[in-house]
């Protein structure tokens, strides 16, 4: 449960049935579009009562708004914590085992693509939450980044211990350039806020290094790391090249850059979502996400490593064929 919610209009305004679904988006969100690109069914939320029987075979969505790597991130939203999500993942495995037996359940989990997008909230809604935030008093920015990474490593290893064998981890986007931070820091000309931007530049290379370390220690490429900063920054700096009119102002919001508060029925709302990089103060529009996902499918190892998602699918298809023969 969380108080950060997207289950009211105008969220979902461009979703197939034009109703809010809990996604912080005008339409489909990042996991939906990754699933679509990989030819997979978008899974139901884990807490959805319809997630039972054969629907379990399509996977589950364990996302909780406002969550971070650290347990104290998102406290203001009463968010679920990551260790609780791992507990839900274990419960999902138990449900699968009850449906098809433990061996088959483990096979499903091992062959699944696990997507994790985490880290940004640990900065935006924790370290930079206020000028005197507790974590800011406790750590310098480089030390805090290192601390978050050390905790992230524990969570990723726990997920591996639960049987996940194909885990895609995305870093943080350009945190200083989101409308929420432009408004919070009082950006006069749309220039990105220095501190959160520096945090994102610091975090993503560390995540790449962590994934390299984990894969090396395990002895195979279980983890794939995507640099969301580099993938999104070009869109923010040159929105017109991607068919957008602005990357500074959110489509839905209020205040400077429509960057204050949440997207609600009382917010300012743009008429054409395809002209905006950002849907609300924090989250991209479906169009922007589609561009990012296309890049993830084909990007070089400068942006995603050790392989892009198209290569991942090809490698997994060969491995699946070998298992079928043997």
NUVEX-987360 format. One record per residue (C-alpha): y, z, x negated. Coordinates in steps of 0.1 Angstrom, whole numbers, plus 5000, padded with zeros to 4 digits. Layout:
% NUVEX-987360
YZX/...
***
This chain:
% NUVEX-987360
500050005000/503649944989/507149945004/507949624986/506849385013/507149015023/505549035057/508748945077/510748625080/512048415064/509248465039/506648205047/509147965063/507447665046/503947805048/501547585069/502047795101/505647895091/504848265094/505248545068/501948615050/502948895026/503648634999/507048654982/507548284987/508848025011/505347885011/502347904988/502448134958/501248114922/497548214929/497447974959/498547684937/496347774907/493347774932/494447444946/494847284912/491347404902/489847284934/489047634946/489647814979/492548054979/490948404984/491848655010/493548985002/490949254993/492249475021/492049205047/489349315072/488148945074/486948965038/483249005044/480048805045/480248455030/484048475026/483448714997/482148414978/485648264976/486848574957/489548824966/493248884959/494049234946/497749194941/500149474950/503949414949/505949594923/502949694902/503049704864/500749764835/502050124833/501150374860/504850484864/506050124871/506750054907/506950424917/510050344938/507850104959/504850344962/502850064946/499150064939/498450114902/496349884880/493450124876/493250134914/493049754914/490249774889/488550014913/488949764941/487449494919/484349714913/484149774951/484249394955/481349364932/479449624952/480049424984/478849104967/475749284955/475049404991/475349045003/473248864976/471749114952/473149254919/472048964897/473648694919/476748904924/477148934886/476748564883/479548504908/481848734890/481048594855/481748234867/484948324886/488448254873/490448584872/494248544873/496448834861/500248814862/501649134850/504249284827/507649184840/507849474864/507349714835/510749594822/512749504853/511549794875/510950054848/512550024814/515749854826/515750014861/518750224852/520850274821/519150614815/515650534827/513050774813/511150514794/514450384779/515150734766/511650764752/511250424735/513250154717/512649814732/510149704705/508250024707/508150014745/506849654743/504149764719/503150054742/502849824773/500649594752/498449884741/497949984778/497449624788/494649594763/492749884779/493049724814/491849384801/488849534783/488049734815/488049404834/485749254808/483449554811/483149494848/481749154841/484748914842/484248634817/487148394824/490448574826/493748394827/496648614817/500248504822/503148664804/506648734817/509148464827/512748464814/513548804829/517248794820/517748474840/516348584874/519048624901/518348994904/519249054867/522248814869/523549034897/522549364882/524249284849/527249124866/526848784849/530148594853/529148244846/525348254852/524548334816/521248524813/521248894807/520648974770/518449284771/515749174796/515748824781/515048974747/512249184762/510548874776/510948694742/509248984726/506449034751/504948694753/504148644716/502548984716/500448884746/499348574728/498348784698/496449034720/494448754736/493648604702/492548954690/490349014721/488648674719/488048724682/486449064687/484348944717/483248634699/484148384726/487148254745/487048494775/490848534778/493448254782/497148344778/499948144793/503548174781/505448194814/508648224795/508447884778/507047714809/509847834831/512847834807/513247454806/513547454844/516247724843/518247554816/517947194830/517247234867/518646884876/515846724855/513346874879/515246784911/516847124916/520547194923/520547544909/518547784889/521048074892/521348144929/518348244950/517648064982/517348395001/519248714993/522648864993/525448954969/526148784936/523648494931/521848614962/520348854937/520649194955/517949364975/515049184992/514848865012/515048965049/516148825083/519648945075/519848765042/521748445033/519248155036/519447815020/518647505042/516647315015/514247534995/513447234972/516947254957/516347604944/514347734914/514348084929/513248174964/514448534963/516048754936/512748774917/510348504927/510348124923/510147874952/506947694959/508347374943/509147554911/505647714910/504047374916/505847244885/504647544865/501047514876/501047134867/502247234832/499447494829/496847234836/497947004808/500147214784/499647234747/498547544729/502247624723/502347724759/498747824768/495947914745/493247884734/493047604760/494847474790/493347494825/492147134826/490147194794/488947534807/487447354838/485847094816/484247354793/483047564823/481547254840/479547174809/478447534806/477447534843/475347214838/473647374808/472747684828/471347464856/469047274832/467847584816/
***
